[in-house]
Amino acid sequence: MIAALLAAITTIVPAEAASPAATQNTTAQAESDGDTQEQLTSHATPGSDRSTPKPEQKQARIAEPETCSEPDAEGASVCVQETKPADLPAHVPQNLRVVQAGVAPPQWCEDSNGSIRGTRTQICLVTGLTYTTRLTVNGQTTVTGVANMIVINYSYSDTGLGRFAHQIEVSAYSGWGDALKASVGGQATMSGSCTRESASFAAKPLLPLNSWRLGEAFFDTTATAAGAIGTCATYWYLTFTNAGYTPAVMDYELNEFRCDNATVGRVPVGCVVPWYASELVYSKTSYPSLASHVERAQASGLPGATFARPLTRTEDATIVNTNRSLACGDAPSIWLMSCDEYPIARSREGLSAGGTRRTFDGCQMPSVSSGTGPTGVSVCMIPRAENSAQGGLNTQFFRAERVLDGDPFRVTVS
């Protein structure tokens, strides 16, 4: 349903705007002591090959109970309710007007219908919202209007900046009566290791239907000291005002970013989605033996290739050394060759977590037998140059994607 709705939107806007947000992107400048620094923009990291739903969340939000005000002296009251994604329309009229501000969420945002979806630096959540006006006379309550809306929460960060954004878009796609006379505006706030840099969402009428109302807010992390790590929850409070009715408020929260100054080898502060398993890629062309070993190891059942079964970064030197010793401590001495283990030693899935070794034909590990299964490690003798290059690739990847201890990541072969 969401895909059809947003597909209708994209037929109206230019091809590069893959959502109902702006036809031109805007940026938030970081300013310190009057000096303009690098700008915050919305983009995916090299390790974000595709989006994925947040793990261990409900598949989709269910309809929440209505929140209604008490009738005032004239008997007027209002209700707001977050609605199920399935309740959103499959089609909307083709008379959309696109807000000329904000950042256009990526195409995959349309798949975040009722559940959070993201990459290493982007988050999206699409839900429905119903606003109802009522009138109670002599104990009899009558609905005087209904406005059905779609709400898009989109938040983005940068691995090299301590600033992130949370924007919210609202559009009424159907309704009738007094409810459509309302205006919507918003206020943004936060909690945790952050401060609000700026926020704006001036009240505007819901009408015309299928027009978008945009709020933008930018937040700065306070986790800036050396070694600091912090999280920040951001909130938008939408307020519906309507002459003759009590204002109604609906709140939205996102708490998906972690900012740090603890990534070894990378001084600038940056912010990421820690649950997103970024992709570490080994090239078959550049590292054929390494890539072949990883492919065979994963095909034998070992984890790391998918979001469902990623590897987990460890920065514990004892675990890393134990993984290496148990995997390759008895490797044969072969000219210009060295022992490679998978899962990599800098993961919690190595032999320090239990299991046994396995190997494959041509790997020159005579003391190790073949095997399959989801635990243990694979070992193989590969060219020393490729094994040394692998260490550099891993280090660069962890720095670029700000993969800290306990973060998931994937290993793939291209």
N, C-alpha and C positions, 0 to 999 in steps of 0.2 A: 504494500500500500504506500509506504513512504517513498519507495523508488519511483512509483508511478507519479506521485505528487511532485517530487523534485525534478523528475524528467520533464514534466510539463513546464516547470519553471525554467529549465535550461534551454527550452526552445525559444524563450523570449530574450534571454541575456546573451551577450557575445560568447563564443565558443570557449574562451579561456576562463570564463566565470562559471565554474562547475557547480554552483549552488545559488540559492536566492540572495546571497550577500552581494557585495559591491561588484560593479564592473571594473573597478580599479582598486588595487590594494593600497592600504595606508600603512605607515610604520610609526612606531613609538620611539622617539629618541631618548637615549639615556643621557642625562645631563648631570654633571658634577662640577661644582665650583665655577659654573658658567661655561665649561668646556663641553662641546658636543662630542659624544662618543659614538661607537658603532650603533646602528639602528636595529631594533627588533623587527624581524620579518617572519612570516609564516612559511616554513619549508620543512621537508622531511630530511632526516639525516641519511648518510650513505647506508647505514645499517637498517634503515626502515624500508625494506623492500615491499611491504604491504601492511595494511592495517589488520588489527585483530581485536576481538572483544576482550574486555577486561576479564582475567581469569577469576574463577570462584565468585562470580556475581550471579544474581538471578538472571535467567535468560532474557527476560524483559519485564519492565515494570507493569504491575497490574493497576487497574483503576483504583484510585484512592477515594475515600469517603469525601463527600462534599464538605467544605468549610463554609458555614453560612453565618451571617450577622443576624442579630436580633432585630425584629421590626422596630423602626423608629416611631416617633409620635404620629406620623402619617401612615404607618403600617408598611413602609417600604423597607426591603432588605435585599441583600445580594448573596450569591454563592459562587465559589470558585472550586474547580475540581480538575486534578490532573487525570487525563483520560488515557486509555490503552492505545497503543499504536494501531491496533487493528481497527479502532474506531475512526481513524483518519480516512479521508476520501481517497479513492483511487484516481480521480480526475478532478481538476479544478478549471474554471473558466480561463481563457487565454488572454486576459486583460491585465496582466501583472505589471506593476511598476516597481522597479528595483531601486533600493536605496543606494545613492551614490556616495557611499562611505563604507568603512569597515573593511574586513578581509574576507575574501571568498573562501569558505571552507572547501576542502578537497572533495573530489567526487565520491569517495568512499563514505563520506558523512551520511549519505542517504541510507546506508546500511545500519546506522546506529539507532535503529528504531526501538526505543524503549530500554536500551542497554548501552553502557559506555563502550565506546570503541576508540582505538587510538594507535599511534605510532610512538616512537621514542620522544617526539617533541610536539605531538598534537593529540587533542582529545575532542570527541564530539558526542553529543547526546541529543536525540530528537524525541520529543514527547508531544502529546496533545494537551489542550487546556480548554475547559468550558467555563464561561462566565454567564451567570443567570441572574436576571432581575426578577423580583417578586413583589407582590402587594397583598397585604393581609387586611381584610375588612370584615368586621364582625366575626372574627375567628376563622374566616375562610381565606385561604391563601391561593392566589392565582399567579401563574408565571406570566410576566409581562415582556419578556424578551430573553433570547439566548444568543450568545456569540461563541462559535466554535473556532479554535485557533490551533496553529502548529507553533511550537517553540523549539528553537535550535540553540543549544549551548555549545559554543566552540571556544576552545582554549589552546594557546600555543606558546612555546618557549624556544629557547636557543641554548645549545650546549656551551656557548661561549659568552653568555650574558646572564646577569643576575636579575633579569626582568622577564615577566611573562604576562600574557593577556588573557582575559576572559570576556568574550562578547556574547550577547544574547540577541536573538532575532525573534520577533513575534509577528504573525500574520493571521488575521481572521479570514477564513475561507468560506464560511457560511453563517447564517443567523437571521434574526428577525427582531422587531420590536425595540424596546428601550435599551436592550443590551448593546445594540450596535451604535447607540449614541455615546458610548463611553470613550474615554481617552486612556492611553496606557503610557506610563513612564516608569523609571526605575532608579534605584539606588544600589550601589555596590559597596561591599565591605569585606572583611577578611578576618581570619584568626590564625595564629601560629607564627612561624618565623618569617614575617613579611610586613611590609607597609604598603598602603595604597598610594601610587604615584598620581593617578588621575582617573576620573570616571565621568561619563556623561550619558544620560538617557532622558532627554527632555520629553515631557508628555505630549503625545500626538493622538489625534482621533484614530479609532480602529478603522473607520471607513476611509477610502473605498476598500471593498473586499479584495483580498489577494495582494495587498500592498504590505510592505515590510517595515517594521519599526525596529530600530537598532539601538542597542546600548553597548558601549565600549568601556572597558576598565583595564588599567595596567597596574601591576604590582611589582615591588622590588623585594628581593629576599634580604633578610638580615643575617643569613648564614654566610658571612663574608670573611670571618677570621680564618687564619690558617687551620685546616683540619675540620672546619665547621660543616655540619650537615643539618639541613632543616626542611620541614614541609610547611605548606600553607594551604588552608582551605579558603576558597573564595565564594562569595555569595552575591546573587542578584535578587533584589526584592522588587517584584513588579507590582505597581499600584494602579488599580483601575478606578478612575474617577468618573462620576456620572451625575449630572444635575438631578437632585431629588433623591439620591441614593447615597448610602454610606460607602466610603472608599473600601475597596477590597484589596488584599495583599496576597500574593503567591510568591514563595521563595524557592530558589534553585541553588544548589551547592555543588561545587566541584572541588575535589581534594586529591588530585592525581599527580602533582608535580613535587619532585624533590630537588632542592638546590644544594650545591656543595662547593666548598673550596678544599676538597679532600682527595681529588683525583691526582694520583701521583704523576708527576711530569707535566702537568698542565696547570699553570698558575691561575688563569682567569676563573672567576666564578661562573657556573653554568647551571641550567635547570633541565631535567629530563623526567620522563615517565618511567619510574624504576621497575614497574612490573612488565614493561614491554621488552621482549627478548629480541635484542638486535641481532643482525645477521653478520657473522664472521665468515668471509668467503675465501676459499683456497682455489686458485686457478689451476685447471688441468694443464694449461699451456705452459705456465711458468713453473709449476711444481707438480709434475706428473706423478711421481712416486708418492708424495705426501697425499695428493688428492685421491689416488687409487686406494691408499690404505684407509683413509677416512670413509670413502664410499663403501668399501667392503666391511669395515667395522660397523657402520650404521646398518648396512644390510643384514648383518648377523644379529641385530636386535639391540645394539647399544644406543642410548639416547643421544639427543643433541640436534637432530635435523629439523624438528618441528616445534611449533608453539606449545603443543600439548605435552611434549617431552623434551624440554630444553636442558642445557647444562646450567650449573650454578657456579658463579665466580667465587673463588676463595682467595683471600690475601694472607692466609695463615701460613707462614713459612714452614711450620712443622708438617702440616697437611701436604703442602706442595712437595717437600723433600721426601715424605713417606710415599707419596704416589709415585714419584720417580724411582725411588730405590726398589720398591716392590715390583714395579713394572719392568725396569731395565737394569737392575743391579747386576744381573748375571749375563748381560748381553755379550755375544761373542765379539772379539776384536777383529774387525774387517777393514781393510784399507779404504779410506775415504767414505766409510759408511758409519751411521750411528743409529741408535735405537729410538724409534718413535712410538709413543703410547697414545691411545685414544680410549676414553675421553682424555683431554689434555690434562696435564698435571695441575694446572691452575684452576681446577674445577673440583667441586665436592663429590663428584661421581667417580673419582679414581679409586684405586685399591684400598686406600685408607678407609673407605666406606664398606669394604668387604668384597667378596667375589673372587673369581679366579681369572687367570690369563688365558687368552686364546690367540691364535695366529693363523696365517693363510699360506697357501703355496707360494714359494718364491720369496718369503720374508726372511729366510735364513735364521730362524730361531728354533734350533733343533731340540731344545729342552722344553718347548711349549707345544701343546697339542691344539687342534682346532676346537671350535665350540660355538655355541649360540646362546642367546638369552639377553635379558635386559640389564644384567648387572655384570660387574667385572670390567676388564680392559682388554683391548687388542694391542699387540706389540708387533712391530715390523722393522727390519733394518732398511733404512732409506739413505740416499746420498746425504752426506754430512752438510753440504751446502744448503740443501732444501730444509733440513731440520733446523739449521741455524737461522735461515730466513723465516721459518715459521715463528720462532720466538719473537722476532721483530714485528711480524704481522700481528701477532696476538697483542703485544704491548701497544702498538699504534691503535688497534681496534679498541682496546679497553679505555685508552685516553680519549679517543675521538667520540665514543659513545657514552663516556662517563660511566662505565660499568664498574660498580663498586662491589665490595664483599657482600655476597648474598644475592646479587642481581642475576636474573636468568639471561642466557644468551644462546644463540643457535650457531651451529657450524654447518656450512653448506659447501658444495663443490660446484664450480661453474666451468 
